[in-house]
Amino acid sequence: MHAFDNDKAQVEKQLSFRNLSLDQEKRVAFVDERKVELTKTEYKILYFLLSGGKRIYPREQLVEYIWGDVEVANKTVNTHLTHLRHKTKGVDFRIRINRNNQVCLHDL
């Protein structure tokens, strides 16, 4: 394997948006250089949102991606998002649910 191939494989293991990155191999997040421990659900939410950049998703699409066909209360989603906001303090964006019940990454 060439050095270029190693670099490419390393890039694919990292997913980043602004100053937050996800290590897909270790399933942890970093705000700048600070390691952020995540639950499995929190990791999946961040992965889903970071994969789309600044794209806006219907809340139902996020719920379906995370929980599949299981019915989930709005309070459950809000609780996970609140925990993520607290754990990722210092990021250059905010995880937001707008009045149309859509989830997005929003500039500060």
DRENVO-516107 format. One line per 10 residues: number of its first residue (from 1); their letters; for each residue y, x, z of N, C-alpha, C, O. Coordinates in nm, 2 decimals. Last residue first. Example, Ala and Ser with C-alpha at 12.3 -4.5 7.8 and 13.67 -1.06 7.14 Angstrom:
BEGIN
2) sa) -0.22/1.28/0.71/-0.11/1.37/0.71/0.00/1.29/0.79/0.11/1.34/0.80  -0.57/1.32/0.78/-0.45/1.23/0.78/-0.33/1.32/0.78/-0.33/1.42/0.85
END
This chain:
BEGIN
108) ldhlcvqnnr) 2.99/-2.35/1.41/3.07/-2.37/1.52/3.22/-2.36/1.48/3.31/-2.37/1.57  2.79/-2.53/1.17/2.88/-2.42/1.20/2.96/-2.45/1.33/3.00/-2.57/1.35  2.47/-2.67/1.22/2.62/-2.70/1.20/2.70/-2.57/1.25/2.67/-2.52/1.36  2.18/-2.78/1.09/2.24/-2.66/1.16/2.39/-2.67/1.12/2.43/-2.68/1.00  2.06/-3.12/1.15/2.11/-3.01/1.07/2.16/-2.89/1.16/2.17/-2.90/1.28  1.93/-3.44/1.11/1.93/-3.32/1.19/1.98/-3.20/1.10/1.94/-3.20/0.98  2.06/-3.77/1.13/2.01/-3.66/1.05/2.03/-3.53/1.13/2.12/-3.52/1.21  2.18/-4.01/1.21/2.05/-3.98/1.26/1.98/-3.87/1.17/1.86/-3.88/1.14  2.44/-4.04/1.14/2.34/-4.10/1.05/2.20/-4.07/1.09/2.10/-4.09/1.01  2.57/-3.88/1.32/2.57/-4.03/1.35/2.48/-4.10/1.25/2.45/-4.22/1.27
98) nirirfdvgk) 2.36/-3.59/1.36/2.48/-3.66/1.32/2.46/-3.81/1.34/2.36/-3.86/1.38  2.25/-3.35/1.57/2.20/-3.48/1.51/2.33/-3.56/1.48/2.41/-3.59/1.58  2.23/-2.99/1.55/2.31/-3.12/1.56/2.23/-3.24/1.50/2.17/-3.22/1.40  2.26/-2.68/1.66/2.16/-2.77/1.61/2.22/-2.91/1.65/2.24/-2.94/1.76  2.51/-2.46/1.57/2.46/-2.56/1.66/2.36/-2.65/1.59/2.38/-2.68/1.48  2.58/-2.10/1.54/2.57/-2.24/1.49/2.52/-2.33/1.60/2.48/-2.29/1.70  2.55/-1.85/1.63/2.67/-1.88/1.56/2.67/-2.02/1.50/2.75/-2.04/1.41  2.42/-1.84/1.97/2.40/-1.84/1.83/2.53/-1.88/1.76/2.62/-1.94/1.83  2.46/-1.86/2.24/2.51/-1.74/2.18/2.49/-1.74/2.03/2.53/-1.64/1.96  2.16/-2.01/2.34/2.30/-1.99/2.37/2.34/-1.86/2.30/2.27/-1.76/2.32
88) tkhrlhtlht) 1.90/-2.09/2.32/1.96/-2.01/2.21/2.11/-2.00/2.22/2.18/-1.99/2.12  1.83/-2.25/2.53/1.76/-2.12/2.52/1.83/-2.03/2.41/1.82/-1.91/2.42  1.99/-2.48/2.49/2.01/-2.39/2.61/1.95/-2.26/2.59/2.01/-2.15/2.63  1.89/-2.57/2.25/2.03/-2.54/2.26/2.06/-2.45/2.38/2.13/-2.35/2.37  1.62/-2.63/2.32/1.65/-2.52/2.22/1.80/-2.48/2.23/1.82/-2.36/2.22  1.67/-2.84/2.50/1.61/-2.72/2.55/1.64/-2.60/2.45/1.67/-2.49/2.50  1.77/-3.03/2.31/1.85/-2.98/2.42/1.80/-2.85/2.48/1.88/-2.76/2.51  1.54/-3.07/2.15/1.67/-3.01/2.09/1.76/-2.96/2.20/1.82/-2.85/2.19  1.37/-3.19/2.34/1.33/-3.06/2.28/1.46/-2.99/2.22/1.47/-2.87/2.23  1.52/-3.42/2.39/1.49/-3.33/2.50/1.45/-3.19/2.44/1.50/-3.09/2.49
78) nvtknavevd) 1.52/-3.55/2.14/1.65/-3.50/2.20/1.62/-3.40/2.31/1.70/-3.30/2.32  1.25/-3.61/2.12/1.31/-3.52/2.02/1.44/-3.46/2.08/1.47/-3.34/2.07  1.23/-3.79/2.33/1.14/-3.67/2.32/1.21/-3.56/2.23/1.22/-3.45/2.27  1.40/-3.99/2.27/1.43/-3.91/2.38/1.35/-3.78/2.38/1.40/-3.68/2.43  1.27/-4.12/2.06/1.39/-4.04/2.03/1.43/-3.95/2.14/1.48/-3.84/2.12  0.91/-4.09/2.07/1.04/-4.15/2.12/1.16/-4.06/2.08/1.15/-3.93/2.09  0.68/-4.09/1.81/0.75/-4.01/1.91/0.89/-4.07/1.95/0.96/-4.12/1.86  0.36/-4.15/1.69/0.50/-4.21/1.72/0.56/-4.13/1.83/0.50/-4.11/1.94  0.20/-3.93/1.47/0.22/-3.97/1.61/0.36/-4.03/1.63/0.46/-3.97/1.58  0.17/-3.81/1.22/0.18/-3.96/1.23/0.20/-4.01/1.37/0.20/-4.14/1.38
68) gwiyevlqer) 0.35/-3.51/1.30/0.26/-3.59/1.21/0.28/-3.74/1.22/0.40/-3.78/1.23  0.52/-3.36/1.46/0.42/-3.44/1.53/0.32/-3.52/1.43/0.23/-3.58/1.48  0.68/-3.21/1.28/0.63/-3.15/1.41/0.51/-3.23/1.46/0.42/-3.17/1.51  0.71/-3.36/1.04/0.67/-3.22/1.03/0.61/-3.17/1.17/0.51/-3.10/1.17  0.80/-3.61/1.15/0.68/-3.60/1.08/0.62/-3.46/1.07/0.50/-3.44/1.08  1.05/-3.52/1.27/0.94/-3.58/1.35/0.81/-3.57/1.28/0.71/-3.53/1.34  1.18/-3.45/1.03/1.16/-3.35/1.14/1.04/-3.40/1.22/0.95/-3.32/1.25  1.19/-3.70/0.91/1.13/-3.59/0.84/1.09/-3.48/0.94/0.99/-3.42/0.93  1.35/-3.85/1.08/1.21/-3.89/1.06/1.13/-3.77/1.00/1.01/-3.76/1.02  1.60/-3.74/1.05/1.53/-3.72/1.18/1.38/-3.75/1.16/1.30/-3.67/1.22
58) pyirkggsll) 1.66/-3.60/0.74/1.65/-3.72/0.82/1.56/-3.69/0.94/1.47/-3.61/0.93  1.85/-3.29/0.73/1.72/-3.36/0.72/1.73/-3.49/0.79/1.79/-3.50/0.90  2.05/-3.07/0.54/2.05/-3.19/0.63/1.92/-3.26/0.61/1.88/-3.30/0.50  2.06/-2.71/0.52/2.02/-2.84/0.47/2.02/-2.95/0.58/1.99/-2.92/0.69  2.12/-2.45/0.57/2.21/-2.56/0.62/2.18/-2.70/0.56/2.27/-2.78/0.56  1.79/-2.36/0.58/1.93/-2.31/0.59/2.02/-2.42/0.65/1.99/-2.47/0.75  1.52/-2.43/0.59/1.61/-2.50/0.50/1.75/-2.46/0.50/1.84/-2.51/0.43  1.41/-2.28/0.78/1.35/-2.27/0.65/1.45/-2.33/0.55/1.45/-2.29/0.43  1.54/-2.36/1.02/1.58/-2.23/0.95/1.52/-2.22/0.81/1.59/-2.15/0.73  1.40/-2.60/1.07/1.54/-2.60/1.04/1.59/-2.47/0.97/1.66/-2.48/0.88
48) fylikyetkt) 1.13/-2.51/1.11/1.16/-2.62/1.01/1.31/-2.61/0.97/1.34/-2.62/0.85  1.16/-2.33/1.31/1.11/-2.29/1.18/1.15/-2.39/1.08/1.19/-2.35/0.97  1.26/-2.49/1.52/1.34/-2.39/1.46/1.29/-2.34/1.33/1.37/-2.32/1.24  1.02/-2.65/1.55/1.15/-2.71/1.52/1.25/-2.61/1.46/1.31/-2.64/1.35  0.83/-2.46/1.62/0.82/-2.54/1.50/0.95/-2.61/1.46/0.98/-2.61/1.34  0.94/-2.37/1.87/0.92/-2.28/1.76/0.91/-2.36/1.63/0.98/-2.32/1.53  0.91/-2.61/2.02/1.05/-2.55/1.99/1.04/-2.45/1.87/1.13/-2.45/1.79  0.63/-2.63/2.02/0.71/-2.73/1.96/0.85/-2.68/1.93/0.90/-2.71/1.82  0.56/-2.40/2.17/0.51/-2.42/2.03/0.59/-2.52/1.96/0.62/-2.50/1.84  0.85/-2.27/2.33/0.72/-2.34/2.33/0.68/-2.36/2.19/0.76/-2.33/2.10
38) levkredvfa) 0.98/-1.93/2.33/0.98/-2.07/2.29/0.85/-2.14/2.31/0.74/-2.07/2.31  1.20/-1.68/2.45/1.06/-1.74/2.45/1.07/-1.89/2.42/1.16/-1.96/2.47  1.40/-1.46/2.29/1.40/-1.60/2.34/1.25/-1.65/2.33/1.20/-1.67/2.22  1.55/-1.15/2.32/1.43/-1.22/2.29/1.44/-1.36/2.36/1.48/-1.37/2.48  1.85/-1.03/2.18/1.79/-1.09/2.30/1.67/-1.18/2.26/1.68/-1.27/2.17  1.99/-0.94/1.96/1.87/-0.86/2.00/1.80/-0.92/2.13/1.70/-0.86/2.17  2.07/-1.24/1.83/2.11/-1.10/1.82/1.99/-1.02/1.86/1.89/-1.02/1.79  1.81/-1.40/1.95/1.95/-1.42/1.93/2.02/-1.29/1.94/2.02/-1.23/2.05  1.49/-1.45/1.83/1.59/-1.35/1.88/1.73/-1.40/1.85/1.76/-1.43/1.74  1.17/-1.60/1.91/1.31/-1.60/1.84/1.39/-1.49/1.91/1.36/-1.44/2.02
28) vrkeqdlsln) 0.82/-1.58/1.83/0.94/-1.57/1.92/1.07/-1.57/1.84/1.07/-1.54/1.72  0.58/-1.54/1.69/0.63/-1.67/1.73/0.73/-1.67/1.84/0.72/-1.75/1.94  0.48/-1.31/1.58/0.47/-1.32/1.73/0.52/-1.46/1.78/0.50/-1.49/1.90  0.52/-1.38/1.31/0.39/-1.32/1.35/0.37/-1.34/1.51/0.27/-1.38/1.55  0.78/-1.46/1.28/0.67/-1.55/1.25/0.53/-1.50/1.30/0.45/-1.59/1.32  1.05/-1.43/1.46/0.94/-1.35/1.42/0.82/-1.44/1.41/0.76/-1.49/1.50  1.36/-1.56/1.36/1.22/-1.59/1.41/1.13/-1.49/1.37/1.12/-1.45/1.25  1.70/-1.50/1.46/1.58/-1.48/1.37/1.45/-1.52/1.44/1.44/-1.51/1.57  2.04/-1.56/1.45/1.91/-1.60/1.51/1.80/-1.57/1.41/1.81/-1.60/1.29  2.29/-1.53/1.34/2.24/-1.42/1.43/2.12/-1.46/1.51/2.09/-1.41/1.61
18) rfslqkevqa) 2.21/-1.67/1.03/2.32/-1.61/1.11/2.26/-1.51/1.21/2.20/-1.41/1.16  1.87/-1.70/1.03/1.99/-1.77/0.99/2.10/-1.73/1.09/2.09/-1.74/1.21  1.55/-1.58/0.92/1.68/-1.56/0.99/1.78/-1.66/0.94/1.78/-1.70/0.82  1.23/-1.48/0.97/1.31/-1.59/0.91/1.44/-1.59/0.99/1.44/-1.60/1.11  0.99/-1.24/0.90/1.11/-1.27/0.97/1.18/-1.38/0.90/1.19/-1.38/0.77  0.78/-1.19/0.74/0.74/-1.22/0.88/0.87/-1.26/0.96/0.85/-1.32/1.07  0.90/-1.11/0.51/0.83/-1.24/0.51/0.79/-1.28/0.65/0.77/-1.40/0.67  0.97/-0.85/0.58/1.07/-0.95/0.56/1.01/-1.09/0.56/1.08/-1.18/0.62  0.72/-0.72/0.59/0.80/-0.73/0.71/0.90/-0.84/0.70/0.93/-0.92/0.79  0.65/-0.73/0.32/0.57/-0.80/0.41/0.64/-0.82/0.54/0.63/-0.93/0.61
8) kdndfahm) 0.85/-0.56/0.22/0.84/-0.70/0.17/0.76/-0.78/0.27/0.80/-0.89/0.30  0.78/-0.32/0.34/0.91/-0.38/0.37/0.91/-0.52/0.33/0.96/-0.61/0.41  0.52/-0.27/0.23/0.54/-0.29/0.37/0.67/-0.36/0.41/0.67/-0.45/0.49  0.60/-0.24/-0.04/0.51/-0.35/0.00/0.52/-0.38/0.15/0.52/-0.50/0.19  0.74/0.00/-0.02/0.81/-0.12/-0.06/0.73/-0.25/-0.02/0.79/-0.35/0.02  0.54/0.18/0.04/0.64/0.15/0.14/0.72/0.02/0.11/0.75/-0.06/0.20  0.22/0.06/-0.08/0.34/0.13/-0.09/0.44/0.09/0.01/0.43/-0.02/0.07  -0.12/0.08/0.00/0.00/0.00/0.00/0.12/0.09/0.00/0.13/0.19/0.08
END
